Amino acid sequence: AQSVTQLDSQVPVFEEAPVELRCNYSSSVSVYLFWYVQYPNQGLQLLLKYLSGSTLVESINGFEAEFNKSQTSFHLRKPSVHISDTAEYFCAVTRTSGNTPLVFGKGTRLSVIA
Amino acid sequence: DTGVSQDPRHKITKRGQNVTFRCDPISEHNRLYWYRQTLGQGPEFLTYFQNEAQLEKSRLLSDRFSAERPKGSFSTLEIQRTEQGDSAMYLCASSFAGNSYEQYFGPGTRLTVT
């Protein structure tokens, strides 16, 4: 079975400061990795995904995440956050084979302070 | 394409009552998933369908829960004899079978059992 640990439940950060949201996973088989974002009163939206290839993946709004197999991590980073980035961020994994459902972490609430 | 829709968005019910939620997936998606999200937790998988066939059910899905997707399009999730512990956000997601890791989520139905 797979599991995901998001070490920080809440991360407050000032506007224009950098941020890192941590995600570690556990799995005995190969996995795909994802970050989802949930804005207040909205559904989850896929932010970015790692399937294969380059270990550094980027989103259209400036976030990036790096897959580190040896450390079983997939941390999310942004060099300069905006007020509009305030949301809940979920890391998720699924096996590369077998079409299994997503397994989510508990989430990290990012609060950007003006 | 209007995305995944769920109805109702909010439901308040008394303990012991039955409730039913509806999910309309993205029209060309043949996979449909149900997740449950409680306060402070990430989404947890409940069940999923490929077309009209229910392919997997989580241990979280007690006998009081039943899900259907009769024509392979919309799905319903029914909870019988609701308990206070059923209070949660119920999320629906859809995907293509061949691309099942890329799931699109609806806004959710928030259930409060009093």
gemmi code that builds the backbone of each chain (N, CA, C; Angstrom):
import gemmi

chains = {
    "A": [
        ("ALA", (0.848, -1.199, 0.000), (0.000, 0.000, 0.000), (0.883, 1.249, 0.000)),
        ("GLN", (0.292, 2.321, -0.492), (1.015, 3.586, -0.520), (0.525, 4.493, 0.614)),
        ("SER", (1.407, 5.388, 1.037), (0.998, 6.402, 2.014), (1.740, 7.700, 1.709)),
        ("VAL", (1.155, 8.798, 2.143), (1.719, 10.123, 1.898), (1.743, 10.892, 3.206)),
        ("THR", (2.861, 11.538, 3.475), (3.000, 12.357, 4.673), (3.293, 13.792, 4.276)),
        ("GLN", (2.444, 14.685, 4.694), (2.701, 16.116, 4.535), (3.008, 16.648, 5.924)),
        ("LEU", (4.244, 17.029, 6.111), (4.751, 17.287, 7.453), (4.174, 18.545, 8.086)),
        ("ASP", (3.762, 19.494, 7.285), (3.271, 20.765, 7.810), (1.789, 20.889, 7.544)),
        ("SER", (0.995, 21.065, 8.594), (-0.439, 21.224, 8.379), (-0.774, 22.663, 7.976)),
        ("GLN", (0.030, 23.621, 8.468), (-0.203, 25.022, 8.125), (1.132, 25.701, 7.859)),
        ("VAL", (1.155, 26.515, 6.809), (2.357, 27.282, 6.484), (1.943, 28.722, 6.218)),
        ("PRO", (2.250, 29.641, 7.145), (2.025, 31.062, 6.877), (3.277, 31.659, 6.256)),
        ("VAL", (3.092, 32.518, 5.253), (4.244, 33.128, 4.588), (3.838, 34.505, 4.090)),
        ("PHE", (4.783, 35.440, 4.112), (4.500, 36.787, 3.625), (4.491, 36.802, 2.100)),
        ("GLU", (3.699, 37.698, 1.581), (3.614, 37.865, 0.137), (4.995, 38.159, -0.444)),
        ("GLU", (5.274, 37.565, -1.594), (6.529, 37.689, -2.342), (7.679, 36.907, -1.713)),
        ("ALA", (7.451, 36.225, -0.622), (8.477, 35.367, -0.037), (8.418, 33.992, -0.694)),
        ("PRO", (9.533, 33.229, -0.619), (9.507, 31.864, -1.155), (8.817, 30.906, -0.190)),
        ("VAL", (8.351, 29.790, -0.720), (7.688, 28.799, 0.124), (8.042, 27.390, -0.367)),
        ("GLU", (8.114, 26.465, 0.583), (8.263, 25.045, 0.267), (7.258, 24.261, 1.083)),
        ("LEU", (6.459, 23.459, 0.424), (5.516, 22.558, 1.090), (6.055, 21.139, 0.920)),
        ("ARG", (6.232, 20.467, 2.045), (6.920, 19.175, 2.001), (5.965, 18.006, 1.844)),
        ("CYS", (6.423, 17.018, 1.080), (5.652, 15.801, 0.860), (6.616, 14.628, 0.785)),
        ("ASN", (6.367, 13.625, 1.604), (7.108, 12.371, 1.536), (6.115, 11.240, 1.328)),
        ("TYR", (6.537, 10.227, 0.604), (5.640, 9.114, 0.339), (6.318, 7.799, 0.688)),
        ("SER", (5.503, 6.786, 0.826), (5.993, 5.443, 1.076), (5.290, 4.496, 0.109)),
        ("SER", (6.102, 3.693, -0.585), (5.525, 2.724, -1.513), (6.571, 1.669, -1.852)),
        ("SER", (6.144, 0.439, -1.996), (7.053, -0.639, -2.371), (7.121, -0.810, -3.882)),
        ("VAL", (6.271, -0.060, -4.592), (6.250, -0.146, -6.053), (6.380, 1.260, -6.623)),
        ("SER", (6.577, 1.319, -7.936), (6.712, 2.624, -8.589), (5.406, 3.393, -8.518)),
        ("VAL", (5.523, 4.697, -8.359), (4.339, 5.548, -8.233), (4.419, 6.751, -9.151)),
        ("TYR", (3.244, 7.292, -9.439), (3.118, 8.620, -10.021), (2.814, 9.575, -8.850)),
        ("LEU", (3.223, 10.815, -8.985), (3.061, 11.782, -7.898), (2.348, 13.033, -8.384)),
        ("PHE", (1.566, 13.612, -7.501), (0.726, 14.751, -7.871), (0.676, 15.773, -6.739)),
        ("TRP", (0.443, 17.007, -7.123), (0.016, 18.037, -6.192), (-1.322, 18.581, -6.681)),
        ("TYR", (-2.289, 18.591, -5.762), (-3.596, 19.182, -6.024), (-3.747, 20.421, -5.138)),
        ("VAL", (-4.513, 21.407, -5.619), (-4.790, 22.607, -4.849), (-6.299, 22.742, -4.688)),
        ("GLN", (-6.703, 23.169, -3.507), (-8.126, 23.372, -3.223), (-8.313, 24.782, -2.688)),
        ("TYR", (-8.888, 25.648, -3.531), (-9.197, 27.003, -3.095), (-10.486, 26.972, -2.274)),
        ("PRO", (-10.700, 27.956, -1.422), (-11.888, 27.965, -0.564), (-13.172, 27.763, -1.361)),
        ("ASN", (-13.990, 26.832, -0.902), (-15.303, 26.538, -1.494), (-15.223, 26.036, -2.924)),
        ("GLN", (-14.090, 25.459, -3.296), (-13.950, 24.892, -4.637), (-13.455, 23.453, -4.545)),
        ("GLY", (-13.562, 22.723, -5.660), (-13.049, 21.367, -5.713), (-11.542, 21.335, -5.895)),
        ("LEU", (-10.985, 20.143, -5.836), (-9.541, 19.990, -6.028), (-9.185, 20.192, -7.493)),
        ("GLN", (-8.074, 20.866, -7.712), (-7.568, 21.079, -9.066), (-6.156, 20.521, -9.145)),
        ("LEU", (-5.858, 19.823, -10.233), (-4.515, 19.291, -10.416), (-3.551, 20.448, -10.667)),
        ("LEU", (-2.513, 20.536, -9.858), (-1.529, 21.604, -9.978), (-0.356, 21.159, -10.846)),
        ("LEU", (0.201, 19.999, -10.521), (1.242, 19.424, -11.361), (1.399, 17.946, -11.050)),
        ("LYS", (2.117, 17.257, -11.940), (2.233, 15.814, -11.811), (3.613, 15.363, -12.273)),
        ("TYR", (4.094, 14.283, -11.654), (5.295, 13.624, -12.123), (4.906, 12.218, -12.559)),
        ("LEU", (5.146, 11.924, -13.829), (4.868, 10.588, -14.354), (6.165, 9.880, -14.716)),
        ("SER", (7.047, 10.580, -15.403), (8.336, 10.021, -15.802), (9.175, 11.165, -16.369)),
        ("GLY", (10.414, 10.854, -16.730), (11.252, 11.857, -17.367), (11.898, 12.782, -16.359)),
        ("SER", (11.959, 14.051, -16.696), (12.620, 15.029, -15.841), (12.010, 15.018, -14.448)),
        ("THR", (12.860, 15.027, -13.454), (12.364, 14.965, -12.071), (11.828, 16.306, -11.591)),
        ("LEU", (12.072, 17.362, -12.343), (11.561, 18.684, -11.979), (10.365, 18.999, -12.874)),
        ("VAL", (9.222, 19.224, -12.257), (8.021, 19.534, -13.017), (7.493, 20.899, -12.579)),
        ("GLU", (6.870, 21.594, -13.523), (6.434, 22.959, -13.261), (4.962, 23.117, -13.592)),
        ("SER", (4.330, 24.076, -12.880), (2.948, 24.414, -13.195), (2.927, 25.742, -13.939)),
        ("ILE", (1.751, 26.099, -14.446), (1.645, 27.326, -15.225), (1.669, 28.569, -14.342)),
        ("ASN", (1.439, 28.414, -13.044), (1.401, 29.592, -12.176), (2.623, 29.687, -11.267)),
        ("GLY", (3.741, 29.130, -11.711), (4.994, 29.377, -11.028), (5.414, 28.372, -9.976)),
        ("PHE", (4.585, 27.392, -9.682), (4.988, 26.353, -8.735), (5.857, 25.312, -9.440)),
        ("GLU", (6.716, 24.665, -8.686), (7.495, 23.559, -9.210), (7.654, 22.502, -8.127)),
        ("ALA", (7.866, 21.274, -8.542), (8.090, 20.193, -7.587), (9.161, 19.287, -8.153)),
        ("GLU", (9.951, 18.729, -7.267), (11.034, 17.851, -7.692), (10.880, 16.476, -7.079)),
        ("PHE", (10.875, 15.472, -7.919), (10.790, 14.084, -7.480), (12.179, 13.623, -7.066)),
        ("ASN", (12.301, 13.176, -5.825), (13.567, 12.658, -5.332), (13.329, 11.227, -4.873)),
        ("LYS", (13.743, 10.286, -5.709), (13.436, 8.876, -5.427), (14.170, 8.373, -4.188)),
        ("SER", (15.415, 8.798, -4.018), (16.193, 8.295, -2.884), (15.628, 8.779, -1.555)),
        ("GLN", (15.074, 9.985, -1.566), (14.483, 10.527, -0.339), (12.977, 10.341, -0.303)),
        ("THR", (12.428, 9.682, -1.307), (10.979, 9.473, -1.449), (10.220, 10.759, -1.142)),
        ("SER", (10.623, 11.832, -1.819), (9.987, 13.127, -1.579), (9.518, 13.751, -2.877)),
        ("PHE", (8.600, 14.676, -2.742), (8.048, 15.413, -3.890), (7.625, 16.780, -3.360)),
        ("HIS", (8.594, 17.574, -2.919), (8.299, 18.866, -2.300), (7.873, 19.897, -3.339)),
        ("LEU", (6.959, 20.748, -2.920), (6.411, 21.799, -3.792), (7.043, 23.125, -3.410)),
        ("ARG", (7.466, 23.904, -4.417), (8.135, 25.168, -4.131), (7.588, 26.259, -5.044)),
        ("LYS", (7.694, 27.487, -4.520), (7.420, 28.667, -5.344), (8.339, 29.770, -4.859)),
        ("PRO", (9.052, 30.431, -5.755), (10.044, 31.427, -5.327), (9.430, 32.712, -4.774)),
        ("SER", (8.190, 33.020, -5.180), (7.561, 34.259, -4.723), (6.041, 34.062, -4.735)),
        ("VAL", (5.442, 34.037, -3.561), (4.008, 33.721, -3.494), (3.160, 34.988, -3.565)),
        ("HIS", (1.914, 34.792, -3.987), (0.935, 35.873, -4.066), (-0.223, 35.571, -3.126)),
        ("ILE", (-0.960, 36.600, -2.799), (-2.141, 36.425, -1.952), (-3.060, 35.346, -2.535)),
        ("SER", (-3.167, 35.305, -3.852), (-4.072, 34.366, -4.511), (-3.627, 32.907, -4.385)),
        ("ASP", (-2.422, 32.677, -3.893), (-1.963, 31.299, -3.679), (-2.494, 30.707, -2.380)),
        ("THR", (-3.154, 31.509, -1.577), (-3.745, 31.012, -0.333), (-4.749, 29.910, -0.648)),
        ("ALA", (-4.483, 28.723, -0.127), (-5.303, 27.547, -0.446), (-4.793, 26.362, 0.359)),
        ("GLU", (-5.481, 25.224, 0.193), (-5.024, 23.955, 0.768), (-4.356, 23.174, -0.349)),
        ("TYR", (-3.201, 22.610, -0.042), (-2.437, 21.876, -1.041), (-2.311, 20.424, -0.590)),
        ("PHE", (-2.626, 19.509, -1.514), (-2.599, 18.083, -1.217), (-1.609, 17.385, -2.134)),
        ("CYS", (-0.759, 16.571, -1.542), (0.130, 15.698, -2.281), (-0.560, 14.342, -2.419)),
        ("ALA", (-0.405, 13.695, -3.559), (-1.076, 12.410, -3.784), (-0.191, 11.487, -4.610)),
        ("VAL", (-0.405, 10.189, -4.438), (0.335, 9.198, -5.218), (-0.635, 8.154, -5.739)),
        ("THR", (-0.207, 7.475, -6.795), (-0.908, 6.292, -7.252), (0.113, 5.369, -7.892)),
        ("ARG", (-0.156, 4.094, -7.874), (0.759, 3.133, -8.487), (0.827, 3.358, -9.989)),
        ("THR", (1.966, 3.088, -10.571), (2.099, 3.240, -12.012), (1.378, 2.119, -12.754)),
        ("SER", (1.049, 1.042, -12.073), (0.344, -0.057, -12.728), (-0.920, -0.380, -11.946)),
        ("GLY", (-1.918, -0.877, -12.622), (-3.116, -1.354, -11.936), (-4.232, -0.353, -11.800)),
        ("ASN", (-4.033, 0.879, -12.297), (-5.115, 1.874, -12.256), (-5.719, 1.991, -10.866)),
        ("THR", (-4.913, 2.146, -9.868), (-5.395, 2.249, -8.495), (-5.795, 3.676, -8.171)),
        ("PRO", (-6.661, 3.855, -7.181), (-7.091, 5.207, -6.823), (-5.950, 6.038, -6.242)),
        ("LEU", (-6.174, 7.328, -6.194), (-5.209, 8.241, -5.589), (-5.197, 8.068, -4.079)),
        ("VAL", (-4.003, 8.168, -3.493), (-3.834, 8.197, -2.050), (-3.306, 9.584, -1.702)),
        ("PHE", (-4.031, 10.299, -0.859), (-3.709, 11.683, -0.552), (-3.047, 11.820, 0.805)),
        ("GLY", (-2.246, 12.875, 0.946), (-1.794, 13.301, 2.255), (-2.882, 14.123, 2.938)),
        ("LYS", (-2.593, 14.566, 4.162), (-3.605, 15.291, 4.939), (-3.742, 16.744, 4.515)),
        ("GLY", (-2.836, 17.221, 3.714), (-2.937, 18.579, 3.225), (-2.114, 19.576, 4.021)),
        ("THR", (-1.737, 20.649, 3.345), (-1.043, 21.772, 3.970), (-1.784, 23.043, 3.605)),
        ("ARG", (-2.177, 23.780, 4.628), (-2.876, 25.039, 4.375), (-1.848, 26.150, 4.247)),
        ("LEU", (-1.744, 26.713, 3.060), (-0.832, 27.833, 2.807), (-1.603, 29.133, 2.972)),
        ("SER", (-1.130, 29.967, 3.879), (-1.741, 31.278, 4.093), (-0.721, 32.341, 3.727)),
        ("VAL", (-1.043, 33.142, 2.727), (-0.145, 34.198, 2.290), (-0.601, 35.504, 2.935)),
        ("ILE", (0.335, 36.151, 3.626), (0.036, 37.348, 4.412), (0.532, 38.577, 3.673)),
        ("ALA", (-0.326, 39.580, 3.552), (0.053, 40.809, 2.854), (1.037, 41.634, 3.673)),
    ],
    "B": [
        ("ASP", (-17.901, 21.874, -22.229), (-17.685, 20.989, -21.091), (-17.662, 21.809, -19.815)),
        ("THR", (-18.564, 21.454, -18.901), (-18.662, 22.262, -17.687), (-17.947, 21.613, -16.524)),
        ("GLY", (-17.240, 20.535, -16.720), (-16.542, 19.885, -15.636), (-17.445, 18.942, -14.862)),
        ("VAL", (-16.923, 18.449, -13.742), (-17.677, 17.536, -12.891), (-18.616, 18.342, -12.005)),
        ("SER", (-19.875, 17.954, -11.963), (-20.826, 18.665, -11.109), (-21.391, 17.714, -10.063)),
        ("GLN", (-21.729, 18.284, -8.920), (-22.295, 17.496, -7.824), (-23.499, 18.223, -7.248)),
        ("ASP", (-24.461, 17.419, -6.829), (-25.686, 17.992, -6.288), (-26.220, 17.111, -5.157)),
        ("PRO", (-26.629, 17.710, -4.019), (-26.543, 19.134, -3.700), (-25.131, 19.520, -3.277)),
        ("ARG", (-24.902, 20.791, -3.091), (-23.617, 21.247, -2.590), (-23.550, 21.111, -1.072)),
        ("HIS", (-24.700, 21.254, -0.422), (-24.757, 21.127, 1.031), (-25.996, 20.323, 1.391)),
        ("LYS", (-25.839, 19.492, 2.441), (-26.981, 18.723, 2.920), (-26.879, 18.613, 4.432)),
        ("ILE", (-27.951, 19.018, 5.108), (-28.038, 18.855, 6.549), (-29.152, 17.854, 6.813)),
        ("THR", (-28.861, 16.842, 7.596), (-29.856, 15.818, 7.861), (-29.766, 15.380, 9.319)),
        ("LYS", (-30.816, 14.780, 9.784), (-30.828, 14.276, 11.147), (-30.330, 12.834, 11.168)),
        ("ARG", (-29.714, 12.499, 12.242), (-29.204, 11.144, 12.418), (-30.310, 10.120, 12.172)),
        ("GLY", (-29.988, 9.093, 11.400), (-30.960, 8.056, 11.103), (-31.669, 8.203, 9.769)),
        ("GLN", (-31.559, 9.389, 9.183), (-32.190, 9.614, 7.884), (-31.286, 9.095, 6.763)),
        ("ASN", (-31.912, 8.864, 5.604), (-31.162, 8.470, 4.407), (-30.892, 9.695, 3.551)),
        ("VAL", (-29.741, 9.719, 2.905), (-29.412, 10.811, 1.996), (-28.853, 10.233, 0.704)),
        ("THR", (-29.034, 10.969, -0.385), (-28.502, 10.561, -1.679), (-27.852, 11.750, -2.355)),
        ("PHE", (-26.674, 11.513, -2.882), (-25.928, 12.544, -3.596), (-25.780, 12.124, -5.059)),
        ("ARG", (-25.680, 13.139, -5.917), (-25.521, 12.859, -7.332), (-24.233, 13.462, -7.855)),
        ("CYS", (-23.612, 12.774, -8.799), (-22.415, 13.275, -9.472), (-22.584, 13.115, -10.969)),
        ("ASP", (-22.328, 14.183, -11.702), (-22.305, 14.133, -13.160), (-20.868, 14.344, -13.613)),
        ("PRO", (-20.254, 13.335, -14.204), (-18.834, 13.458, -14.596), (-18.696, 14.228, -15.898)),
        ("ILE", (-17.474, 14.490, -16.293), (-17.190, 15.028, -17.613), (-17.693, 13.990, -18.621)),
        ("SER", (-18.389, 14.433, -19.633), (-19.202, 13.547, -20.458), (-18.424, 12.405, -21.110)),
        ("GLU", (-17.211, 12.649, -21.543), (-16.490, 11.588, -22.246), (-15.671, 10.689, -21.331)),
        ("HIS", (-15.691, 10.968, -20.022), (-14.940, 10.157, -19.061), (-15.713, 8.889, -18.710)),
        ("ASN", (-15.008, 7.738, -18.751), (-15.685, 6.491, -18.429), (-15.409, 6.007, -17.008)),
        ("ARG", (-14.494, 6.666, -16.290), (-14.256, 6.306, -14.891), (-14.809, 7.384, -13.977)),
        ("LEU", (-15.389, 6.924, -12.883), (-15.970, 7.846, -11.910), (-15.596, 7.351, -10.524)),
        ("TYR", (-15.138, 8.283, -9.676), (-14.636, 7.954, -8.338), (-15.421, 8.722, -7.281)),
        ("TRP", (-15.564, 8.108, -6.123), (-16.088, 8.798, -4.946), (-15.013, 8.788, -3.860)),
        ("TYR", (-14.823, 9.965, -3.250), (-13.897, 10.127, -2.135), (-14.650, 10.806, -0.997)),
        ("ARG", (-14.143, 10.642, 0.208), (-14.681, 11.345, 1.362), (-13.550, 12.130, 2.016)),
        ("GLN", (-13.869, 13.357, 2.400), (-12.863, 14.222, 3.034), (-13.421, 14.757, 4.334)),
        ("THR", (-12.789, 14.404, 5.436), (-13.186, 14.943, 6.734), (-12.245, 16.076, 7.120)),
        ("LEU", (-12.664, 16.836, 8.118), (-11.924, 18.044, 8.505), (-10.488, 17.697, 8.881)),
        ("GLY", (-9.549, 18.380, 8.263), (-8.149, 18.175, 8.592), (-7.514, 16.967, 7.939)),
        ("GLN", (-8.245, 16.329, 7.045), (-7.726, 15.143, 6.362), (-7.761, 15.348, 4.857)),
        ("GLY", (-6.954, 14.571, 4.158), (-7.055, 14.556, 2.715), (-8.191, 13.653, 2.269)),
        ("PRO", (-8.560, 13.728, 1.011), (-9.602, 12.846, 0.495), (-9.216, 11.379, 0.651)),
        ("GLU", (-10.219, 10.563, 0.998), (-10.013, 9.116, 1.126), (-10.928, 8.407, 0.136)),
        ("PHE", (-10.356, 7.457, -0.580), (-11.079, 6.743, -1.612), (-12.214, 5.913, -1.028)),
        ("LEU", (-13.372, 5.961, -1.691), (-14.508, 5.131, -1.296), (-14.776, 4.026, -2.309)),
        ("THR", (-14.960, 4.426, -3.589), (-15.299, 3.444, -4.610), (-15.092, 4.059, -5.981)),
        ("TYR", (-15.010, 3.201, -7.022), (-14.982, 3.750, -8.359), (-15.663, 2.821, -9.364)),
        ("PHE", (-16.088, 3.436, -10.447), (-16.781, 2.754, -11.535), (-16.012, 2.922, -12.833)),
        ("GLN", (-16.068, 1.900, -13.647), (-15.693, 2.047, -15.045), (-16.948, 1.747, -15.836)),
        ("ASN", (-17.410, 2.762, -16.546), (-18.748, 2.696, -17.159), (-19.753, 2.390, -16.045)),
        ("GLU", (-20.579, 1.360, -16.187), (-21.574, 1.095, -15.148), (-21.087, 0.087, -14.103)),
        ("ALA", (-19.907, -0.484, -14.299), (-19.409, -1.512, -13.388), (-18.644, -0.904, -12.213)),
        ("GLN", (-19.022, -1.309, -11.013), (-18.312, -0.882, -9.808), (-17.120, -1.815, -9.618)),
        ("LEU", (-15.914, -1.302, -9.806), (-14.734, -2.155, -9.853), (-14.023, -2.310, -8.519)),
        ("GLU", (-14.160, -1.346, -7.645), (-13.445, -1.441, -6.380), (-14.200, -0.671, -5.305)),
        ("LYS", (-14.202, -1.222, -4.103), (-14.806, -0.548, -2.950), (-13.816, -0.557, -1.803)),
        ("SER", (-13.699, 0.566, -1.131), (-12.806, 0.666, 0.023), (-13.459, 0.029, 1.241)),
        ("ARG", (-12.627, -0.315, 2.216), (-13.163, -0.814, 3.490), (-13.929, 0.282, 4.218)),
        ("LEU", (-13.696, 1.546, 3.811), (-14.434, 2.656, 4.425), (-15.902, 2.614, 4.060)),
        ("LEU", (-16.224, 1.929, 2.977), (-17.595, 1.909, 2.474), (-18.372, 0.838, 3.224)),
        ("SER", (-19.017, 1.254, 4.317), (-19.760, 0.285, 5.120), (-21.023, -0.142, 4.388)),
        ("ASP", (-21.734, -1.099, 4.982), (-22.961, -1.621, 4.379), (-24.034, -0.547, 4.240)),
        ("ARG", (-23.905, 0.534, 4.967), (-24.911, 1.596, 4.887), (-24.725, 2.469, 3.643)),
        ("PHE", (-23.578, 2.299, 2.992), (-23.273, 3.090, 1.803), (-23.522, 2.241, 0.560)),
        ("SER", (-24.138, 2.853, -0.441), (-24.272, 2.176, -1.724), (-24.116, 3.194, -2.835)),
        ("ALA", (-23.429, 2.794, -3.887), (-23.209, 3.674, -5.021), (-23.642, 2.964, -6.281)),
        ("GLU", (-24.169, 3.753, -7.208), (-24.617, 3.203, -8.486), (-24.206, 4.125, -9.617)),
        ("ARG", (-24.092, 3.535, -10.783), (-23.872, 4.310, -12.005), (-24.619, 3.569, -13.108)),
        ("PRO", (-25.927, 3.653, -13.082), (-26.773, 2.753, -13.865), (-26.568, 2.784, -15.374)),
        ("LYS", (-26.270, 3.908, -15.940), (-26.128, 3.969, -17.399), (-24.722, 4.375, -17.799)),
        ("GLY", (-23.813, 4.285, -16.856), (-22.444, 4.652, -17.163), (-22.229, 6.137, -17.318)),
        ("SER", (-23.209, 6.930, -16.878), (-23.019, 8.385, -16.964), (-22.964, 8.961, -15.553)),
        ("PHE", (-24.099, 9.475, -15.032), (-24.076, 10.027, -13.680), (-24.025, 8.900, -12.650)),
        ("SER", (-23.682, 9.274, -11.432), (-23.622, 8.297, -10.339), (-24.342, 8.854, -9.122)),
        ("THR", (-24.851, 7.959, -8.304), (-25.443, 8.354, -7.026), (-24.747, 7.620, -5.899)),
        ("LEU", (-24.625, 8.303, -4.779), (-24.088, 7.721, -3.548), (-25.155, 7.880, -2.484)),
        ("GLU", (-25.619, 6.765, -1.943), (-26.653, 6.807, -0.919), (-26.066, 6.361, 0.413)),
        ("ILE", (-26.420, 7.081, 1.450), (-26.055, 6.688, 2.810), (-27.356, 6.438, 3.569)),
        ("GLN", (-27.503, 5.243, 4.065), (-28.695, 4.900, 4.840), (-28.397, 5.049, 6.332)),
        ("ARG", (-29.438, 5.403, 7.073), (-29.338, 5.501, 8.543), (-28.092, 6.289, 8.933)),
        ("THR", (-28.044, 7.541, 8.496), (-26.848, 8.353, 8.701), (-26.467, 8.454, 10.166)),
        ("GLU", (-25.164, 8.552, 10.395), (-24.593, 8.723, 11.726), (-23.780, 10.010, 11.731)),
        ("GLN", (-23.515, 10.540, 12.916), (-22.773, 11.802, 12.997), (-21.382, 11.651, 12.384)),
        ("GLY", (-20.824, 10.476, 12.458), (-19.509, 10.231, 11.872), (-19.495, 10.274, 10.354)),
        ("ASP", (-20.674, 10.314, 9.746), (-20.750, 10.415, 8.287), (-20.570, 11.859, 7.823)),
        ("SER", (-20.597, 12.803, 8.744), (-20.423, 14.209, 8.380), (-19.067, 14.398, 7.723)),
        ("ALA", (-19.077, 14.904, 6.507), (-17.856, 15.022, 5.716), (-18.179, 15.718, 4.412)),
        ("MET", (-17.132, 15.975, 3.635), (-17.295, 16.422, 2.252), (-17.168, 15.186, 1.372)),
        ("TYR", (-18.137, 14.963, 0.506), (-18.111, 13.831, -0.412), (-17.755, 14.359, -1.797)),
        ("LEU", (-16.624, 13.869, -2.295), (-16.070, 14.352, -3.555), (-16.237, 13.307, -4.647)),
        ("CYS", (-16.532, 13.790, -5.821), (-16.630, 12.932, -6.994), (-15.542, 13.376, -7.975)),
        ("ALA", (-14.975, 12.429, -8.680), (-13.968, 12.734, -9.690), (-14.195, 11.820, -10.888)),
        ("SER", (-13.712, 12.251, -12.051), (-13.837, 11.403, -13.236), (-12.542, 11.436, -14.030)),
        ("SER", (-12.373, 10.432, -14.880), (-11.168, 10.340, -15.701), (-11.437, 9.398, -16.867)),
        ("PHE", (-10.503, 9.387, -17.810), (-10.492, 8.345, -18.823), (-9.883, 7.089, -18.206)),
        ("ALA", (-10.335, 5.927, -18.639), (-9.787, 4.676, -18.112), (-8.308, 4.541, -18.425)),
        ("GLY", (-7.914, 4.973, -19.594), (-6.515, 4.836, -19.970), (-5.615, 5.899, -19.385)),
        ("ASN", (-6.222, 6.851, -18.684), (-5.476, 7.961, -18.099), (-6.024, 8.221, -16.712)),
        ("SER", (-6.222, 7.128, -15.958), (-7.000, 7.225, -14.726), (-6.290, 7.996, -13.632)),
        ("TYR", (-4.990, 8.243, -13.813), (-4.311, 9.008, -12.771), (-4.627, 10.483, -12.875)),
        ("GLU", (-5.146, 10.935, -14.005), (-5.468, 12.348, -14.163), (-6.956, 12.527, -13.906)),
        ("GLN", (-7.295, 12.750, -12.649), (-8.684, 12.825, -12.238), (-9.121, 14.272, -12.079)),
        ("TYR", (-10.344, 14.537, -12.477), (-10.928, 15.875, -12.379), (-12.027, 15.820, -11.327)),
        ("PHE", (-11.926, 16.718, -10.367), (-12.816, 16.684, -9.213), (-13.963, 17.675, -9.337)),
        ("GLY", (-15.091, 17.282, -8.773), (-16.217, 18.186, -8.609), (-16.057, 19.022, -7.348)),
        ("PRO", (-16.999, 19.944, -7.092), (-16.898, 20.843, -5.939), (-17.229, 20.176, -4.613)),
        ("GLY", (-17.824, 18.986, -4.682), (-18.137, 18.261, -3.451), (-19.526, 18.542, -2.912)),
        ("THR", (-19.998, 17.608, -2.094), (-21.243, 17.775, -1.332), (-20.868, 17.708, 0.139)),
        ("ARG", (-21.178, 18.769, 0.858), (-20.874, 18.784, 2.294), (-22.078, 18.263, 3.065)),
        ("LEU", (-21.878, 17.165, 3.767), (-22.942, 16.551, 4.565), (-22.720, 16.852, 6.036)),
        ("THR", (-23.759, 17.352, 6.676), (-23.752, 17.561, 8.125), (-24.872, 16.736, 8.724)),
        ("VAL", (-24.524, 15.841, 9.623), (-25.510, 14.996, 10.305), (-25.659, 15.498, 11.736)),
        ("THR", (-26.882, 15.901, 12.067), (-27.102, 16.478, 13.408), (-27.728, 15.458, 14.350)),
    ],
}
model = gemmi.Model(1)
for chain_id, residues in chains.items():
    chain = gemmi.Chain(chain_id)
    for i, (resn, *xyz) in enumerate(residues, 1):
        res = gemmi.Residue()
        res.name, res.seqid = resn, gemmi.SeqId(i, " ")
        for name, pos in zip(("N", "CA", "C"), xyz):
            atom = gemmi.Atom()
            atom.name, atom.element = name, gemmi.Element(name[0])
            atom.pos, atom.b_iso = gemmi.Position(*pos), 0.0
            res.add_atom(atom)
        chain.add_residue(res)
    model.add_chain(chain)
structure = gemmi.Structure()
structure.add_model(model)
structure.setup_entities()
